[in-house]
Amino acid sequence: MITVLGSEIVLAENITMVTEFLLLGFSSLGEIQLALFAVFLFLYLAILSGNVTIISVIHLDKSLHTPMYFFLGILSTSETFYTFVILPKMLVNLLSVARIISFTCCALQMFFFLGFAITNCLLLGVTGYDRYAAICHPLHYPILMSWQVCGKLAAACAIGGFLASLTAVNLVFSLPFCSANKVNHYFCDIPPVIHLACTNTDVNEFLIFICGVLVLVVPFLFICVSYLCILRTILKIPSAEGRRKAFSTCASHLTVVIIHYGCASFIYLRPTASYVSNKDRLVTVTYTIVTPLLNPMVYSLRNKDVQLAIRKVLGKKGSLKLQN
């Protein structure tokens, strides 16, 4: 016999199964939540405008139709959806008393968040390979990074990202969740949710850890090896201007890589027993808000080619208005 009671299902054997979660988020901060709402709304709009600008400019300017900007465009698209999964709900919760999310919606939020997050990690690895091919093998670059290869790499990142996400979400939500339903976070992330399971989670956590190693450590090591090869090649460039340009191209990528992989590794490559809500929320804010904001600012908008392309696109629009 099963009885439905509020946000719980009571089974005949007196085991209460959770059907809803309560996202505590920043509720402990009281009136500061209004200030946080204004700050996060501003940052969200900045993320959207920055990424949409990058996507539009890459699409409209033919000089940016190269493998490097192809992957930047996909990364910006993925970042846009990545933040859309988390931030709107968080903003609503900052102004709401009832911060409830259903069991199914929680699983879906985790699936899409992890799917886009892992896709971003893999894309950063691919962009590292693109820089390696461009700098270390310039003569073979058109073959190594042909449009067919780029398409396959992008598809592999997306498919791999969402398959890994599906595996992790299945490992979390296959566990029984009893009476505890308060998620000490502002969205359904793995550590705070699996922490609520009313059974031993060691095996599931170990398997999630293995997934984390595959999608975080392996691509990061690949990027490190790529950049060691790049550094060796750059040091051989006789021209100081040539070395400066090569270093400039790689520095932006490395900045995003270190922040993204560093924060994600801190959260996912450790047991949930060491989960500390306040510190972890601060780190999570970094890679859910700050990193998506850094991508268009550091990775693209500071790039001279992108700046020139933006001026060209704006110039074309201005001339069309004058003609009309």
KEKE-3310 file (N, C-alpha, C; in steps of 0.2 Angstrom, whole numbers, plus 5000, padded with zeros to 4 digits):
npx = (5004:5003:5004:5001:5008:5009:5025:5030:5031:5023:5027:5021:5029:5033:5043:5048:5047:5055:5048:5049:5061:5069:5077:5089:5098:5103:5096:5100:5105:5097:5091:5101:5099:5092:5101:5110:5102:5101:5114:5117:5108:5112:5125:5121:5114:5125:5133:5124:5123:5136:5140:5131:5134:5147:5144:5135:5144:5154:5147:5142:5154:5165:5178:5181:5178:5185:5193:5197:5188:5176:5175:5176:5163:5154:5157:5153:5140:5136:5139:5130:5118:5121:5122:5108:5101:5104:5104:5091:5082:5088:5088:5074:5072:5079:5070:5059:5049:5045:5055:5054:5058:5053:5056:5059:5061:5073:5082:5082:5087:5100:5105:5105:5114:5126:5128:5130:5141:5151:5153:5158:5171:5177:5177:5186:5197:5198:5200:5213:5220:5218:5225:5238:5239:5239:5250:5261:5261:5259:5259:5252:5240:5228:5224:5224:5214:5202:5186:5177:5184:5183:5169:5166:5173:5167:5154:5157:5161:5149:5141:5148:5149:5135:5132:5141:5135:5122:5125:5131:5120:5111:5117:5116:5102:5097:5098:5089:5079:5074:5066:5073:5075:5080:5090:5106:5110:5110:5106:5102:5115:5128:5135:5128:5115:5117:5121:5110:5104:5097:5105:5120:5132:5144:5149:5142:5147:5161:5160:5155:5166:5176:5170:5172:5186:5189:5182:5188:5201:5208:5206:5212:5226:5229:5228:5238:5250:5249:5251:5264:5271:5268:5274:5287:5289:5286:5296:5306:5304:5310:5307:5303:5290:5282:5283:5277:5264:5260:5260:5251:5239:5237:5237:5225:5216:5222:5220:5206:5205:5212:5204:5191:5193:5200:5191:5180:5186:5189:5176:5170:5180:5181:5176:5159:5157:5166:5160:5157:5145:5145:5158:5159:5148:5153:5164:5157:5149:5159:5162:5150:5145:5156:5166:5158:5156:5169:5173:5168:5174:5188:5193:5188:5183:5194:5202:5210:5206:5192:5188:5189:5181:5169:5168:5167:5155:5146:5148:5143:5130:5127:5129:5119:5108:5109:5107:5094)
npy = (4994:5011:5028:5045:5059:5076:5081:5069:5051:5038:5022:5005:4998:5008:5016:5032:5040:5053:5065:5078:5091:5103:5118:5126:5135:5152:5155:5157:5170:5180:5197:5200:5193:5200:5210:5201:5195:5206:5208:5195:5194:5205:5200:5188:5193:5200:5189:5182:5192:5194:5181:5179:5189:5185:5173:5178:5187:5178:5170:5179:5186:5182:5180:5175:5162:5149:5135:5137:5148:5142:5132:5141:5147:5137:5133:5145:5144:5133:5137:5147:5139:5132:5141:5145:5134:5134:5148:5156:5149:5150:5164:5166:5159:5167:5177:5171:5162:5149:5137:5125:5111:5098:5080:5074:5086:5090:5080:5081:5094:5092:5083:5091:5102:5095:5089:5100:5106:5096:5094:5107:5105:5095:5102:5112:5105:5100:5113:5116:5106:5111:5123:5117:5110:5121:5128:5120:5111:5119:5117:5106:5109:5112:5100:5092:5099:5099:5104:5093:5085:5094:5095:5082:5081:5091:5085:5073:5078:5084:5072:5063:5071:5072:5058:5055:5063:5057:5045:5048:5055:5044:5036:5044:5046:5033:5029:5027:5040:5046:5053:5065:5080:5092:5102:5108:5119:5130:5124:5108:5099:5086:5083:5089:5083:5069:5067:5066:5054:5039:5028:5017:5025:5023:5015:5020:5033:5031:5026:5038:5046:5040:5043:5057:5058:5054:5064:5076:5075:5068:5075:5087:5084:5081:5093:5099:5092:5096:5109:5110:5105:5115:5126:5123:5124:5137:5144:5141:5150:5163:5177:5190:5196:5186:5176:5183:5185:5171:5167:5176:5171:5159:5161:5166:5155:5146:5153:5152:5138:5134:5140:5134:5120:5119:5123:5114:5102:5103:5102:5089:5079:5072:5065:5065:5066:5076:5087:5104:5116:5131:5135:5127:5132:5144:5141:5134:5145:5152:5143:5142:5155:5165:5159:5157:5170:5175:5168:5175:5187:5186:5176:5179:5192:5200:5197:5202:5200:5196:5208:5217:5211:5213:5227:5228:5221:5230:5241:5238:5237:5250:5257:5251:5256:5270:5270:5266)
npz = (5000:4996:5001:4998:5004:5005:5001:5000:4998:5007:5010:5013:5021:5030:5025:5020:5005:4996:4986:4982:4982:4993:4990:4998:4996:4996:5008:5021:5022:5023:5022:5013:5002:4992:4988:4982:4972:4963:4960:4954:4944:4935:4932:4925:4914:4908:4905:4896:4885:4882:4877:4867:4858:4854:4848:4837:4830:4826:4818:4808:4803:4790:4791:4803:4801:4805:4812:4826:4830:4827:4837:4848:4846:4848:4861:4867:4865:4872:4885:4886:4887:4898:4909:4908:4913:4927:4932:4930:4938:4951:4953:4954:4965:4975:4977:4982:4994:4995:4989:4981:4972:4960:4961:4949:4941:4947:4944:4931:4930:4935:4926:4913:4917:4921:4909:4899:4906:4906:4893:4890:4897:4889:4876:4879:4880:4867:4860:4865:4859:4846:4846:4848:4836:4827:4830:4832:4821:4808:4794:4792:4797:4790:4786:4798:4806:4798:4791:4792:4802:4813:4814:4818:4830:4838:4839:4846:4858:4863:4863:4871:4883:4887:4888:4899:4909:4910:4915:4928:4934:4934:4943:4955:4956:4957:4969:4985:4992:5007:5021:5022:5013:5011:5001:5003:4994:4979:4968:4960:4963:4962:4975:4986:4984:4984:4996:5004:5002:5009:5011:5010:5001:4995:4984:4973:4974:4971:4958:4952:4955:4947:4934:4935:4935:4922:4914:4919:4924:4913:4901:4906:4908:4895:4889:4896:4891:4878:4879:4884:4872:4864:4870:4869:4855:4853:4860:4850:4840:4831:4830:4841:4841:4835:4845:4856:4851:4849:4863:4868:4862:4868:4881:4886:4884:4893:4905:4907:4907:4919:4929:4927:4927:4939:4949:4946:4949:4962:4968:4963:4963:4976:4991:4996:5010:5014:5011:5012:5014:5013:5009:4997:4990:4987:4978:4968:4963:4957:4945:4939:4937:4936:4928:4915:4912:4911:4899:4887:4889:4892:4884:4871:4868:4871:4861:4846:4833:4835:4841:4830:4821:4827:4826:4812:4810:4817:4810:4797:4800:4804:4792:4784:4790:4788:4774:4773)
capx = (5000:5006:5000:5004:5007:5013:5031:5033:5027:5024:5026:5017:5034:5035:5049:5045:5051:5055:5045:5051:5067:5069:5083:5090:5102:5106:5091:5103:5108:5091:5090:5106:5097:5089:5107:5112:5097:5103:5121:5117:5104:5117:5130:5117:5113:5131:5134:5120:5125:5143:5140:5127:5138:5152:5140:5133:5150:5157:5142:5142:5160:5168:5186:5181:5176:5191:5192:5197:5182:5171:5175:5174:5156:5151:5159:5149:5133:5136:5140:5123:5113:5124:5119:5101:5099:5104:5103:5085:5079:5091:5085:5067:5072:5081:5064:5054:5049:5045:5061:5053:5059:5051:5061:5060:5065:5079:5086:5083:5092:5107:5107:5107:5119:5132:5129:5134:5147:5156:5154:5163:5177:5179:5178:5192:5202:5199:5203:5220:5223:5218:5231:5244:5240:5241:5257:5267:5261:5256:5259:5247:5234:5222:5221:5222:5208:5198:5179:5175:5186:5180:5162:5166:5176:5162:5149:5160:5161:5142:5138:5152:5147:5128:5132:5144:5130:5117:5128:5131:5113:5108:5120:5113:5094:5095:5098:5083:5079:5069:5063:5078:5074:5083:5097:5110:5113:5105:5103:5103:5121:5129:5137:5122:5109:5118:5122:5103:5102:5096:5108:5127:5133:5151:5150:5140:5152:5167:5159:5155:5173:5179:5168:5175:5193:5188:5180:5191:5209:5211:5207:5217:5232:5230:5229:5245:5254:5248:5255:5271:5273:5267:5279:5294:5289:5286:5303:5310:5302:5316:5304:5300:5283:5279:5282:5272:5257:5258:5259:5244:5233:5237:5236:5217:5214:5225:5216:5199:5206:5214:5198:5186:5195:5202:5185:5176:5190:5188:5169:5168:5185:5182:5170:5153:5158:5170:5156:5156:5141:5147:5164:5157:5144:5157:5167:5152:5147:5164:5162:5143:5144:5162:5169:5155:5157:5176:5174:5168:5178:5195:5194:5186:5182:5200:5205:5210:5202:5185:5186:5189:5175:5163:5167:5164:5147:5142:5149:5138:5123:5126:5128:5112:5103:5110:5105:5087)
capy = (5000:5017:5034:5051:5064:5082:5080:5062:5045:5034:5015:5001:4996:5014:5020:5038:5042:5060:5067:5085:5094:5110:5121:5131:5141:5157:5157:5159:5176:5185:5202:5201:5190:5205:5212:5195:5195:5212:5206:5189:5196:5209:5195:5184:5197:5201:5182:5181:5197:5192:5175:5180:5194:5181:5168:5182:5189:5172:5168:5184:5188:5176:5180:5171:5155:5145:5130:5140:5152:5137:5129:5146:5148:5131:5134:5151:5142:5128:5141:5150:5134:5129:5145:5145:5128:5136:5154:5158:5146:5153:5171:5166:5157:5172:5181:5167:5159:5142:5135:5118:5108:5091:5075:5074:5092:5090:5075:5085:5100:5090:5080:5096:5105:5091:5088:5106:5107:5091:5096:5112:5103:5092:5107:5116:5100:5101:5119:5115:5102:5115:5127:5113:5108:5127:5131:5115:5108:5123:5115:5100:5111:5112:5093:5090:5102:5101:5105:5087:5083:5099:5093:5076:5083:5094:5080:5069:5082:5084:5065:5061:5075:5070:5051:5055:5066:5052:5040:5051:5056:5038:5034:5048:5045:5026:5028:5029:5046:5045:5059:5071:5083:5099:5102:5114:5122:5134:5120:5101:5097:5079:5082:5090:5078:5062:5067:5065:5047:5035:5021:5018:5028:5022:5012:5025:5039:5029:5026:5045:5048:5037:5047:5064:5058:5053:5070:5081:5074:5066:5081:5092:5081:5081:5100:5101:5089:5100:5116:5108:5105:5122:5130:5121:5126:5145:5146:5141:5155:5168:5183:5191:5198:5180:5173:5187:5183:5164:5167:5179:5167:5153:5163:5167:5148:5143:5156:5149:5131:5133:5141:5129:5113:5119:5123:5108:5096:5104:5099:5083:5074:5071:5062:5070:5067:5082:5093:5110:5120:5138:5135:5124:5136:5150:5138:5133:5151:5153:5140:5143:5162:5169:5156:5159:5178:5176:5166:5180:5193:5185:5172:5181:5199:5203:5195:5208:5197:5197:5216:5220:5208:5217:5234:5227:5220:5236:5246:5236:5238:5257:5259:5249:5261:5276:5269:5266)
capz = (5000:4995:5003:4996:5009:5004:4996:5002:4997:5012:5008:5018:5026:5034:5022:5017:4999:4994:4979:4981:4986:4995:4988:5003:4992:5000:5012:5027:5021:5025:5018:5008:4996:4987:4984:4978:4966:4959:4957:4950:4938:4931:4929:4920:4908:4905:4902:4890:4880:4880:4873:4861:4854:4851:4843:4832:4827:4823:4812:4803:4800:4787:4793:4809:4800:4806:4817:4832:4832:4827:4844:4853:4845:4851:4868:4870:4864:4877:4891:4887:4889:4904:4914:4908:4917:4934:4935:4931:4944:4957:4953:4956:4972:4979:4979:4984:5000:4993:4985:4980:4965:4961:4961:4942:4939:4950:4940:4924:4930:4936:4919:4908:4920:4920:4901:4896:4910:4904:4886:4890:4898:4883:4871:4881:4878:4859:4858:4867:4853:4840:4847:4847:4829:4823:4832:4831:4814:4804:4787:4792:4801:4786:4786:4805:4808:4792:4794:4794:4808:4818:4816:4822:4837:4842:4840:4851:4864:4865:4865:4877:4889:4890:4891:4906:4913:4911:4919:4934:4936:4935:4949:4960:4958:4958:4977:4989:4996:5012:5023:5021:5007:5011:4997:5005:4988:4975:4962:4961:4961:4965:4982:4991:4983:4985:5003:5007:5001:5015:5011:5009:4994:4993:4977:4968:4974:4968:4951:4950:4955:4940:4929:4936:4933:4915:4911:4921:4924:4907:4896:4908:4906:4888:4888:4899:4886:4872:4880:4884:4866:4861:4873:4866:4848:4854:4861:4844:4836:4831:4831:4847:4840:4834:4851:4859:4848:4851:4870:4869:4860:4872:4888:4887:4885:4899:4911:4908:4908:4926:4933:4926:4929:4946:4953:4945:4952:4970:4970:4961:4964:4983:4994:4999:5017:5015:5008:5016:5010:5012:5005:4991:4986:4984:4973:4963:4960:4952:4939:4936:4935:4935:4922:4909:4911:4909:4893:4882:4891:4892:4879:4864:4867:4871:4855:4842:4828:4837:4841:4823:4818:4830:4823:4805:4810:4819:4804:4792:4802:4804:4785:4782:4793:4784:4767:4773)
cpx = (5004:5002:5004:5003:5012:5019:5034:5028:5028:5022:5023:5022:5037:5041:5046:5050:5050:5052:5047:5057:5066:5076:5084:5094:5105:5101:5094:5105:5103:5091:5095:5104:5095:5095:5110:5108:5100:5110:5121:5113:5109:5122:5127:5116:5119:5134:5131:5122:5132:5143:5136:5130:5144:5149:5138:5139:5153:5153:5142:5148:5164:5175:5186:5179:5182:5189:5192:5191:5176:5170:5173:5166:5152:5152:5154:5141:5131:5135:5133:5118:5115:5121:5112:5098:5099:5102:5096:5081:5082:5089:5078:5067:5074:5075:5058:5055:5049:5050:5060:5055:5057:5057:5063:5064:5072:5084:5087:5088:5099:5109:5109:5113:5126:5133:5133:5141:5153:5158:5159:5170:5180:5181:5185:5198:5204:5202:5211:5223:5223:5224:5238:5245:5242:5248:5263:5267:5257:5254:5253:5241:5228:5219:5220:5216:5204:5191:5176:5177:5183:5173:5162:5168:5170:5156:5151:5160:5154:5140:5142:5150:5140:5128:5135:5139:5125:5119:5128:5124:5110:5111:5118:5106:5092:5095:5091:5084:5073:5066:5067:5077:5076:5090:5100:5114:5108:5103:5105:5110:5123:5130:5131:5116:5111:5119:5115:5101:5102:5099:5116:5128:5140:5153:5148:5145:5158:5166:5159:5162:5177:5177:5171:5182:5193:5187:5184:5199:5212:5211:5212:5224:5234:5231:5236:5251:5255:5252:5262:5275:5273:5273:5286:5294:5289:5293:5308:5309:5307:5313:5301:5292:5279:5278:5277:5265:5255:5256:5252:5238:5232:5235:5229:5214:5216:5221:5210:5200:5207:5208:5193:5188:5197:5196:5181:5180:5189:5181:5168:5174:5187:5176:5165:5154:5162:5166:5155:5152:5143:5152:5162:5153:5148:5161:5163:5150:5153:5164:5155:5142:5150:5165:5165:5155:5164:5177:5174:5172:5185:5197:5193:5186:5189:5204:5204:5206:5194:5183:5185:5182:5168:5162:5165:5157:5143:5142:5144:5131:5122:5125:5122:5107:5103:5107:5097:5084)
cpy = (5006:5023:5040:5056:5070:5080:5073:5057:5040:5026:5011:4999:5002:5017:5026:5040:5049:5061:5074:5087:5101:5113:5127:5137:5146:5160:5160:5166:5182:5190:5203:5198:5195:5208:5207:5195:5200:5210:5200:5190:5200:5204:5190:5187:5199:5194:5181:5186:5196:5186:5176:5184:5189:5176:5172:5184:5184:5170:5173:5186:5182:5175:5176:5163:5150:5140:5133:5144:5147:5134:5134:5147:5143:5131:5140:5148:5137:5132:5145:5145:5132:5134:5146:5139:5130:5142:5157:5156:5149:5160:5171:5164:5162:5177:5177:5163:5151:5140:5128:5116:5100:5086:5074:5080:5093:5086:5078:5090:5098:5087:5086:5100:5102:5090:5094:5107:5102:5092:5102:5110:5099:5097:5111:5111:5100:5107:5119:5111:5106:5120:5123:5112:5115:5129:5126:5111:5113:5121:5110:5102:5110:5104:5090:5093:5104:5101:5099:5084:5088:5097:5087:5077:5086:5089:5075:5072:5082:5077:5063:5065:5073:5062:5051:5057:5061:5047:5042:5052:5050:5035:5037:5046:5038:5025:5030:5035:5046:5052:5066:5074:5090:5099:5108:5117:5126:5130:5113:5099:5090:5079:5083:5085:5071:5061:5066:5058:5043:5028:5023:5020:5027:5020:5017:5031:5037:5029:5033:5048:5046:5042:5054:5064:5058:5060:5076:5080:5072:5071:5086:5090:5082:5088:5102:5098:5094:5106:5115:5108:5112:5127:5129:5124:5134:5147:5145:5146:5161:5175:5184:5193:5191:5176:5176:5185:5176:5164:5170:5175:5161:5155:5164:5160:5145:5146:5153:5141:5130:5134:5136:5122:5113:5119:5116:5102:5097:5101:5092:5077:5073:5068:5067:5071:5074:5088:5098:5115:5127:5138:5132:5128:5142:5147:5137:5139:5153:5150:5140:5150:5165:5166:5158:5166:5179:5174:5171:5186:5192:5181:5174:5189:5203:5202:5200:5206:5198:5204:5219:5217:5212:5224:5233:5226:5226:5241:5245:5238:5246:5260:5257:5254:5268:5276:5269:5272)
cpz = (5000:4997:5001:5001:5008:4999:4997:5000:5003:5010:5014:5023:5030:5031:5018:5011:4997:4987:4977:4985:4988:4994:4993:5000:4997:5006:5019:5028:5022:5020:5012:5002:4990:4984:4980:4972:4961:4955:4952:4943:4933:4928:4924:4914:4904:4902:4895:4884:4877:4875:4867:4856:4851:4846:4837:4827:4823:4817:4806:4799:4797:4789:4799:4808:4799:4812:4824:4834:4831:4834:4849:4852:4849:4859:4871:4870:4870:4884:4892:4890:4897:4910:4914:4912:4924:4936:4935:4937:4951:4958:4956:4964:4977:4981:4981:4991:4999:4987:4983:4973:4965:4960:4953:4939:4941:4946:4934:4924:4931:4929:4914:4911:4919:4913:4898:4900:4907:4897:4885:4892:4892:4877:4873:4879:4871:4857:4860:4861:4847:4840:4845:4839:4825:4824:4830:4824:4809:4797:4786:4795:4797:4786:4793:4808:4802:4795:4796:4801:4814:4820:4820:4829:4841:4844:4846:4858:4867:4867:4871:4883:4892:4891:4898:4911:4915:4916:4927:4937:4938:4942:4955:4962:4958:4965:4980:4993:5001:5014:5022:5014:5006:5007:4999:4999:4985:4969:4964:4959:4964:4972:4987:4990:4986:4993:5007:5006:5008:5015:5010:5002:4992:4986:4972:4968:4971:4961:4948:4950:4949:4934:4929:4933:4925:4911:4913:4921:4917:4902:4899:4907:4899:4886:4890:4894:4880:4873:4881:4877:4862:4864:4870:4859:4849:4855:4855:4839:4836:4833:4838:4847:4839:4840:4856:4857:4850:4858:4871:4867:4865:4879:4890:4888:4891:4905:4912:4910:4916:4930:4933:4929:4937:4950:4952:4949:4960:4972:4969:4962:4972:4985:4996:5006:5019:5012:5013:5012:5009:5007:4998:4987:4983:4978:4967:4959:4955:4945:4936:4934:4932:4928:4915:4907:4908:4901:4887:4883:4889:4886:4872:4864:4867:4865:4850:4835:4829:4838:4834:4819:4820:4827:4816:4805:4812:4813:4799:4794:4802:4797:4782:4784:4789:4777:4767:4775)
residu = (MET:ILE:THR:VAL:LEU:GLY:SER:GLU:ILE:VAL:LEU:ALA:GLU:ASN:ILE:THR:MET:VAL:THR:GLU:PHE:LEU:LEU:LEU:GLY:PHE:SER:SER:LEU:GLY:GLU:ILE:GLN:LEU:ALA:LEU:PHE:ALA:VAL:PHE:LEU:PHE:LEU:TYR:LEU:ALA:ILE:LEU:SER:GLY:ASN:VAL:THR:ILE:ILE:SER:VAL:ILE:HIS:LEU:ASP:LYS:SER:LEU:HIS:THR:PRO:MET:TYR:PHE:PHE:LEU:GLY:ILE:LEU:SER:THR:SER:GLU:THR:PHE:TYR:THR:PHE:VAL:ILE:LEU:PRO:LYS:MET:LEU:VAL:ASN:LEU:LEU:SER:VAL:ALA:ARG:ILE:ILE:SER:PHE:THR:CYS:CYS:ALA:LEU:GLN:MET:PHE:PHE:PHE:LEU:GLY:PHE:ALA:ILE:THR:ASN:CYS:LEU:LEU:LEU:GLY:VAL:THR:GLY:TYR:ASP:ARG:TYR:ALA:ALA:ILE:CYS:HIS:PRO:LEU:HIS:TYR:PRO:ILE:LEU:MET:SER:TRP:GLN:VAL:CYS:GLY:LYS:LEU:ALA:ALA:ALA:CYS:ALA:ILE:GLY:GLY:PHE:LEU:ALA:SER:LEU:THR:ALA:VAL:ASN:LEU:VAL:PHE:SER:LEU:PRO:PHE:CYS:SER:ALA:ASN:LYS:VAL:ASN:HIS:TYR:PHE:CYS:ASP:ILE:PRO:PRO:VAL:ILE:HIS:LEU:ALA:CYS:THR:ASN:THR:ASP:VAL:ASN:GLU:PHE:LEU:ILE:PHE:ILE:CYS:GLY:VAL:LEU:VAL:LEU:VAL:VAL:PRO:PHE:LEU:PHE:ILE:CYS:VAL:SER:TYR:LEU:CYS:ILE:LEU:ARG:THR:ILE:LEU:LYS:ILE:PRO:SER:ALA:GLU:GLY:ARG:ARG:LYS:ALA:PHE:SER:THR:CYS:ALA:SER:HIS:LEU:THR:VAL:VAL:ILE:ILE:HIS:TYR:GLY:CYS:ALA:SER:PHE:ILE:TYR:LEU:ARG:PRO:THR:ALA:SER:TYR:VAL:SER:ASN:LYS:ASP:ARG:LEU:VAL:THR:VAL:THR:TYR:THR:ILE:VAL:THR:PRO:LEU:LEU:ASN:PRO:MET:VAL:TYR:SER:LEU:ARG:ASN:LYS:ASP:VAL:GLN:LEU:ALA:ILE:ARG:LYS:VAL:LEU:GLY:LYS:LYS:GLY:SER:LEU:LYS:LEU:GLN:ASN)
# end
